[in-house]
């Protein structure tokens, strides 16, 4: 009976997961929107190895502030 709480995920776990996803996706999508990328690229932050490739693409892309120079 005492070990029952360890089986599966409860509603609190799912709410916590959604909150943590929102904490990552919102700021990343805002940054991507400001530099001219689609905010949907923020979903790539949750795919291992793809997130590193996406980070490198964003790092070396032409940013709006640098285009004016």
DSSP file (Angstrom, degrees, kcal/mol; ACC not computed):
  #  RESIDUE AA STRUCTURE BP1 BP2  ACC     N-H-->O    O-->H-N    N-H-->O    O-->H-N    TCO  KAPPA ALPHA  PHI   PSI    X-CA   Y-CA   Z-CA
    1    1 A X    >         0   0    0      0, 0.0     3,-1.0     0, 0.0     4,-0.3   0.000 360.0 360.0 360.0 -39.6    0.0    0.0    0.0
    2    2 A X  T 3   +     0   0    0      1,-0.2     3,-0.5     2,-0.1     4,-0.1   0.748 360.0  54.7 -70.0 -23.6    2.8    2.5    0.8
    3    3 A X  T >  S+     0   0    0      1,-0.2     3,-1.4     2,-0.1    -1,-0.2   0.490  81.5  90.9 -89.7  -2.5    4.5    1.8   -2.6
    4    4 A X  G X  S+     0   0    0     -3,-1.0     3,-1.7     1,-0.3    -1,-0.2   0.829  74.4  66.5 -62.5 -33.4    1.4    2.7   -4.6
    5    5 A X  G 3  S+     0   0    0     -3,-0.5    -1,-0.3    -4,-0.3    -2,-0.1   0.644  91.9  64.0 -65.8 -14.1    2.3    6.4   -5.0
    6    6 A X  G <  S+     0   0    0     -3,-1.4     2,-0.6    -4,-0.1    -1,-0.3   0.565  79.5  98.0 -87.4  -8.4    5.4    5.5   -7.1
    7    7 A X  S <  S-     0   0    0     -3,-1.7    -3,-0.0    -4,-0.2     0, 0.0  -0.707  89.8 -29.0 -87.9 122.5    3.4    4.0  -10.0
    8    8 A X  S    S-     0   0    0     -2,-0.6     2,-0.4     2,-0.0     0, 0.0   0.008  86.7 -62.0  72.4-178.0    2.8    6.3  -12.9
    9    9 A X        -     0   0    0      3,-0.0     2,-0.1     4,-0.0    -3,-0.1  -0.897  45.3-149.0-110.4 137.0    2.5   10.0  -13.0
   10   10 A X     >  -     0   0    0     -2,-0.4     4,-1.5    -5,-0.1     3,-0.4  -0.353  37.2 -90.5 -94.0 178.5   -0.2   11.9  -11.3
   11   11 A X  H  > S+     0   0    0      1,-0.2     4,-2.4     2,-0.2     5,-0.2   0.829 124.1  59.1 -59.9 -33.9   -1.9   15.2  -12.2
   12   12 A X  H  > S+     0   0    0      1,-0.2     4,-2.3     2,-0.2    -1,-0.2   0.891 103.9  51.6 -64.3 -38.6    0.7   17.2  -10.3
   13   13 A X  H  > S+     0   0    0     -3,-0.4     4,-2.2     2,-0.2    -1,-0.2   0.909 110.6  47.8 -63.8 -41.7    3.5   15.8  -12.4
   14   14 A X  H  X S+     0   0    0     -4,-1.5     4,-2.2     2,-0.2    -2,-0.2   0.886 111.7  49.4 -69.1 -38.6    1.7   16.7  -15.6
   15   15 A X  H  X S+     0   0    0     -4,-2.4     4,-2.4     2,-0.2    -1,-0.2   0.923 111.4  49.9 -64.3 -43.0    1.0   20.2  -14.5
   16   16 A X  H  X S+     0   0    0     -4,-2.3     4,-2.3     1,-0.2    -2,-0.2   0.893 110.0  51.0 -62.9 -40.0    4.7   20.6  -13.5
   17   17 A X  H  X S+     0   0    0     -4,-2.2     4,-2.2     2,-0.2    -1,-0.2   0.915 110.4  48.6 -62.9 -44.4    5.8   19.3  -16.9
   18   18 A X  H  X S+     0   0    0     -4,-2.2     4,-2.3     2,-0.2    -2,-0.2   0.894 111.2  50.5 -64.3 -40.4    3.6   21.8  -18.7
   19   19 A X  H  X S+     0   0    0     -4,-2.4     4,-2.1     2,-0.2    -2,-0.2   0.924 111.1  48.4 -63.2 -44.1    4.9   24.7  -16.5
   20   20 A X  H  X S+     0   0    0     -4,-2.3     4,-1.1     1,-0.2    -2,-0.2   0.878 110.8  50.8 -66.3 -37.6    8.5   23.7  -17.2
   21   21 A X  H  X S+     0   0    0     -4,-2.2     4,-3.1     1,-0.2     3,-0.5   0.920 110.7  49.2 -64.3 -43.3    7.8   23.4  -21.0
   22   22 A X  H  X S+     0   0    0     -4,-2.3     4,-2.0     1,-0.2     5,-0.3   0.865 104.8  58.7 -64.2 -36.2    6.2   26.9  -20.9
   23   23 A X  H  < S+     0   0    0     -4,-2.1     4,-0.5     1,-0.2    -1,-0.2   0.812 116.3  34.7 -64.2 -29.7    9.2   28.3  -19.0
   24   24 A X  H  X S+     0   0    0     -4,-1.1     4,-1.5    -3,-0.5    -2,-0.2   0.894 118.2  48.4 -88.6 -47.4   11.5   27.2  -21.9
   25   25 A X  H  X S+     0   0    0     -4,-3.1     4,-2.7     1,-0.2     5,-0.2   0.889 104.8  57.4 -67.1 -41.7    9.3   27.7  -24.9
   26   26 A X  H  X S+     0   0    0     -4,-2.0     4,-2.0    -5,-0.2    -1,-0.2   0.950 111.2  38.2 -60.8 -54.7    8.0   31.3  -24.2
   27   27 A X  H  > S+     0   0    0     -4,-0.5     4,-2.3    -5,-0.3    -1,-0.2   0.898 117.6  51.1 -66.3 -36.1   11.4   33.1  -24.0
   28   28 A X  H  X S+     0   0    0     -4,-1.5     4,-2.5     1,-0.2    -1,-0.2   0.911 110.5  48.8 -65.6 -40.6   12.9   31.1  -26.8
   29   29 A X  H  X S+     0   0    0     -4,-2.7     4,-2.2     2,-0.2    -1,-0.2   0.865 110.3  52.0 -68.0 -34.4   10.0   31.8  -29.1
   30   30 A X  H  X S+     0   0    0     -4,-2.0     4,-1.8    -5,-0.2    -2,-0.2   0.922 111.4  46.7 -65.0 -43.6   10.2   35.5  -28.2
   31   31 A X  H  X S+     0   0    0     -4,-2.3     4,-1.4     1,-0.2    -2,-0.2   0.932 113.0  48.8 -63.3 -46.0   13.9   35.6  -29.1
   32   32 A X  H  <>S+     0   0    0     -4,-2.5     5,-2.3     1,-0.2     4,-0.4   0.885 109.8  52.2 -63.3 -38.6   13.4   33.7  -32.3
   33   33 A X  H ><5S+     0   0    0     -4,-2.2     3,-0.7     1,-0.2    -1,-0.2   0.863 107.6  52.4 -64.2 -36.1   10.5   36.0  -33.3
   34   34 A X  H 3<5S+     0   0    0     -4,-1.8    -1,-0.2     1,-0.2    30,-0.2   0.777 109.8  47.6 -72.9 -26.3   12.7   39.1  -32.8
   35   35 A X  T 3<5S-     0   0    0     -4,-1.4    -1,-0.2    -3,-0.2    -2,-0.2   0.407 123.7 -98.8 -97.9   4.2   15.5   37.8  -35.0
   36   36 A X  T < 5S+     0   0    0     -3,-0.7     2,-0.2    -4,-0.4    -3,-0.2   0.479  82.1 121.9 100.6   2.3   13.2   36.9  -37.8
   37   37 A X  S   <S-     0   0    0     -5,-2.3    -1,-0.3    -6,-0.2     2,-0.3  -0.567  72.2 -93.5 -91.4 161.3   12.8   33.1  -37.3
   38   38 A X    >   -     0   0    0     -2,-0.2     3,-2.0     1,-0.1     4,-0.2  -0.562  27.4-132.8 -70.7 134.6    9.5   31.4  -36.8
   39   39 A X  G >  S+     0   0    0      1,-0.3     3,-1.8    -2,-0.3     4,-0.2   0.698 101.0  77.1 -61.8 -16.9    8.6   31.0  -33.1
   40   40 A X  G >  S+     0   0    0      1,-0.3     3,-1.6     2,-0.2     4,-0.3   0.705  74.8  77.5 -66.8 -17.1    7.7   27.4  -33.8
   41   41 A X  G X  S+     0   0    0     -3,-2.0     3,-1.6     1,-0.3     4,-0.3   0.729  75.2  78.0 -61.6 -20.0   11.5   26.7  -33.9
   42   42 A X  G X  S+     0   0    0     -3,-1.8     3,-1.3     1,-0.3    -1,-0.3   0.744  79.3  68.8 -63.8 -21.8   11.3   26.8  -30.1
   43   43 A X  G X  S+     0   0    0     -3,-1.6     3,-1.7     1,-0.3    -1,-0.3   0.805  85.9  69.5 -64.7 -28.0    9.9   23.3  -30.2
   44   44 A X  G X  S+     0   0    0     -3,-1.6     3,-1.7    -4,-0.3    -1,-0.3   0.688  78.4  79.3 -64.7 -17.0   13.3   22.1  -31.4
   45   45 A X  G <  S+     0   0    0     -3,-1.3    -1,-0.3    -4,-0.3    -2,-0.2   0.654  90.6  53.7 -65.8 -13.1   14.7   22.8  -28.0
   46   46 A X  G <  S+     0   0    0     -3,-1.7     2,-0.6    -4,-0.1    -1,-0.3   0.367  88.5  86.7-103.2   4.5   13.2   19.6  -26.7
   47   47 A X  S <> S-     0   0    0     -3,-1.7     4,-2.3    -4,-0.1     5,-0.2  -0.918  83.7-122.1-107.0 114.5   14.7   17.3  -29.3
   48   48 A X  T  4 S+     0   0    0     -2,-0.6     2,-1.9     1,-0.2    -2,-0.1  -0.214  90.3   2.9 -58.0 144.7   18.2   16.1  -28.3
   49   49 A X  T  > S+     0   0    0      1,-0.2     4,-1.8     4,-0.0    -1,-0.2  -0.179 122.1  72.2  69.2 -40.5   21.0   16.9  -30.7
   50   50 A X  H  > S+     0   0    0     -2,-1.9     4,-2.7    -3,-0.2    -2,-0.2   0.874  92.6  56.8 -65.9 -35.2   18.6   18.8  -33.0
   51   51 A X  H  X S+     0   0    0     -4,-2.3     4,-2.0     1,-0.2    -1,-0.2   0.860 105.6  50.4 -65.1 -33.4   18.5   21.5  -30.3
   52   52 A X  H  > S+     0   0    0     -5,-0.2     4,-2.0     2,-0.2    -1,-0.2   0.906 110.8  48.0 -69.6 -40.7   22.3   21.9  -30.6
   53   53 A X  H  X S+     0   0    0     -4,-1.8     4,-2.2     2,-0.2    -2,-0.2   0.921 112.4  49.5 -63.8 -43.7   22.1   22.2  -34.4
   54   54 A X  H  X S+     0   0    0     -4,-2.7     4,-2.4     1,-0.2    -2,-0.2   0.883 108.4  53.8 -63.0 -38.5   19.3   24.8  -34.1
   55   55 A X  H  X S+     0   0    0     -4,-2.0     4,-2.3     1,-0.2    -1,-0.2   0.904 109.3  47.9 -62.4 -41.8   21.3   26.7  -31.5
   56   56 A X  H  X S+     0   0    0     -4,-2.0     4,-1.7     2,-0.2    -2,-0.2   0.876 110.2  52.4 -67.4 -37.4   24.3   26.9  -33.9
   57   57 A X  H  < S+     0   0    0     -4,-2.2     4,-0.4     1,-0.2    -2,-0.2   0.930 113.1  43.9 -63.4 -44.7   22.0   28.0  -36.8
   58   58 A X  H >< S+     0   0    0     -4,-2.4     3,-0.8     1,-0.2    -2,-0.2   0.882 110.0  56.6 -67.5 -38.1   20.6   30.8  -34.7
   59   59 A X  H 3< S+     0   0    0     -4,-2.3    -1,-0.2     1,-0.2    -2,-0.2   0.852 115.3  36.0 -63.8 -34.8   24.1   31.8  -33.4
   60   60 A X  T 3< S+     0   0    0     -4,-1.7    -1,-0.2    -5,-0.1    -2,-0.2   0.302  94.1 109.3-104.6   9.3   25.5   32.3  -36.9
   61   61 A X  S <  S-     0   0    0     -3,-0.8     2,-0.6    -4,-0.4    -3,-0.0  -0.403  82.7 -94.6 -77.6 160.5   22.4   33.8  -38.5
   62   62 A X        -     0   0    0     -2,-0.1     2,-0.2     3,-0.0    -1,-0.1  -0.687  42.7-150.9 -76.8 117.6   22.2   37.4  -39.5
   63   63 A X    >>  -     0   0    0     -2,-0.6     4,-1.2    -4,-0.1     3,-0.9  -0.627  20.7-117.7 -88.9 149.9   20.5   39.3  -36.6
   64   64 A X  H 3> S+     0   0    0      1,-0.3     4,-0.7    -2,-0.2     3,-0.4   0.853 112.7  53.7 -57.5 -38.0   18.4   42.4  -37.4
   65   65 A X  H 34 S+     0   0    0      1,-0.2     4,-0.3     2,-0.2    -1,-0.3   0.804 110.3  47.5 -66.7 -29.6   20.7   44.7  -35.3
   66   66 A X  H X4 S+     0   0    0     -3,-0.9     3,-0.6     1,-0.2    -1,-0.2   0.674  98.2  69.5 -86.5 -18.7   23.8   43.5  -37.2
   67   67 A X  H 3< S+     0   0    0     -4,-1.2    -1,-0.2    -3,-0.4    -2,-0.2   0.804  92.0  59.9 -69.7 -28.9   22.2   43.9  -40.7
   68   68 A X  T 3<        0   0    0     -4,-0.7    -1,-0.2     1,-0.2    -2,-0.1   0.737 360.0 360.0 -73.2 -22.8   22.2   47.7  -40.4
   69   69 A X    <         0   0    0     -3,-0.6    -1,-0.2    -4,-0.3    -2,-0.1   0.461 360.0 360.0 -77.0 360.0   26.0   48.0  -39.9
